[in-house]
Amino acid sequence: MYLQDDLLKESVTYQRILNDGGKQEAIALISRQLKKRFGEFSETIEPRLKALSIEQLELLGESLFDFQCFENAIEWLNNIK
């Protein structure tokens, strides 16, 4: 049974499901942070967040501490490679 669980966890499909779920949670968290910090959130930003990798979302989450206004988030997204 344990071997079967380990094999499942190593499968590409299982890893993709975990990553997609983590990405959705990261997008939701960053969206809430933007709303709370700046009192605004444009729905046009959500597709841009969805286009980011997990690593880029993590960087954005850290960068939010440095932003002075919502436009800083837009600038950050415009400059992300």
C-alpha positions as CSV (number, residue, x, y, z in Angstrom):
1,M,0.0,0.0,0.0
2,Y,2.8,2.5,0.9
3,L,4.7,1.7,-2.3
4,Q,1.5,2.5,-4.3
5,D,1.1,5.8,-2.5
6,D,4.7,6.7,-3.1
7,L,4.4,5.9,-6.8
8,L,1.3,8.0,-7.0
9,K,3.0,11.0,-5.4
10,E,5.8,10.7,-7.9
11,S,3.6,10.7,-10.9
12,V,3.5,13.7,-13.2
13,T,-0.3,14.0,-13.0
14,Y,-0.2,14.1,-9.2
15,Q,2.5,16.7,-9.2
16,R,0.6,18.8,-11.7
17,I,-2.6,18.7,-9.6
18,L,-0.6,19.8,-6.5
19,N,1.0,22.6,-8.4
20,D,-2.2,23.8,-9.9
21,G,-3.9,23.8,-6.5
22,G,-1.0,25.7,-5.0
23,K,-1.0,28.2,-7.8
24,Q,-4.7,28.9,-7.4
25,E,-4.2,29.4,-3.7
26,A,-1.3,31.8,-4.3
27,I,-3.4,33.8,-6.8
28,A,-6.2,34.0,-4.3
29,L,-3.9,35.1,-1.5
30,I,-2.2,37.8,-3.6
31,S,-5.6,39.1,-4.8
32,R,-6.7,39.4,-1.2
33,Q,-3.5,41.1,-0.2
34,L,-3.8,43.7,-3.0
35,K,-7.4,44.4,-2.0
36,K,-6.5,44.8,1.7
37,R,-3.4,46.8,1.2
38,F,-4.6,49.2,-1.5
39,G,-8.4,48.9,-1.2
40,E,-8.7,48.2,-4.9
41,F,-8.3,45.3,-7.3
42,S,-8.9,45.4,-11.0
43,E,-10.4,42.2,-12.4
44,T,-8.1,42.7,-15.4
45,I,-5.2,41.8,-13.3
46,E,-6.4,38.3,-12.5
47,P,-5.5,36.9,-16.0
48,R,-2.1,38.4,-15.6
49,L,-1.7,36.6,-12.2
50,K,-2.8,33.3,-13.7
51,A,-0.1,33.7,-16.4
52,L,2.7,33.8,-13.7
53,S,4.6,30.7,-12.5
54,I,4.5,29.7,-8.9
55,E,8.0,31.1,-8.5
56,Q,6.9,34.5,-10.0
57,L,3.8,34.5,-7.7
58,E,6.1,34.0,-4.7
59,L,8.3,36.9,-5.8
60,L,5.2,39.1,-6.3
61,G,4.0,38.1,-2.8
62,E,7.3,39.3,-1.3
63,S,7.4,42.4,-3.5
64,L,4.0,43.5,-2.2
65,F,5.7,44.7,1.0
66,D,7.7,47.2,-1.0
67,F,4.8,48.6,-3.1
68,Q,3.5,52.1,-2.1
69,C,0.4,52.0,-4.4
70,F,-1.6,49.6,-6.6
71,E,0.2,51.0,-9.7
72,N,3.5,49.5,-8.3
73,A,1.9,46.1,-8.7
74,I,0.9,46.9,-12.3
75,E,4.5,48.1,-13.0
76,W,5.9,45.0,-11.4
77,L,3.7,42.8,-13.7
78,N,4.7,44.9,-16.7
79,N,8.4,44.3,-16.0
80,I,8.3,40.6,-15.1
81,K,10.0,38.3,-17.6
